[in-house]
């Protein structure tokens, strides 16, 4: 598996030895065996006399920067999600039904930072998997299980918010009991396990444990099944749910605005009646006209959410239109690597999105970190 570091160095080798047979041999080896590109890279650096100190220093600096960045990402993931779990467990005010889903999300993201991301850094540094096929299968299974549980937890949070907005009275009574939330969380983890288990039961491509590469299951049927269950279906549900929430909020805002305008106009009419009783016929006509105007406004305002929904769908369709072009197999591999790390990066930013904006969570974080450190110093 060619890493980001090796891909950067390929261009340097072409510049070093454009006319040298070593350069042609290196490129030929990398193109034939991308899985062991790092081995050829280190061998080229050690044996090639044209590899001067400047280029080697650039290579090492780039490698160190990538490793430091990824290690920092792991630290942020572990600390952020640990704080969320401790805040919910130690703060009675945060033990709500909604925060049950947030805790499930934080647990999945925490395990991603502990068990999934560190081996990936080792693979990037070494360029190959060196821990055996059993640990490889366990690592891949944990990656699929935990990332799927994280995405499905996000989907459960969106459904919880949708029910709280669209059915505030009926859902508020049911949500007092945490059984519904625990049932949904249990379903999330069972569904994630169901998506993870098929390769263990034999649904994988033949000769998948060859070449010294620990890779995801590339069976076409399983790829479609896992992608639909762990990404596309939850994405469709979340897009639809949040679009509906936006429509409901916009419609209620319009209703409140129309109600306020009605009250203002009625107050103005009552003042006119008290000031003068003359021209009662004209006043009644004005009243009827003023009553018809808000009704027409209501009918027009009720159409607005539909227009809003249509525009939002068109914008979403434009956003979904992607045109992935990979000029070579190496760039495709690099693209897949970057997308994989972007998925894990989601585990690092979830605490900031779903918890750090809450004043109660921020107060709990301050109590668990700064306040506790100040007490220890005293």
Helices and strands as residue ranges (DSSP letters): H 4-16, H 21-32, G 34-36, H 37-47, H 53-90, G 92-94, H 97-111, I 112-116, H 117-126, H 133-166, H 168-175, H 179-197, G 198-201, H 220-227, I 228-232, H 233-275, H 280-320, H 329-354, H 359-368, H 370-377
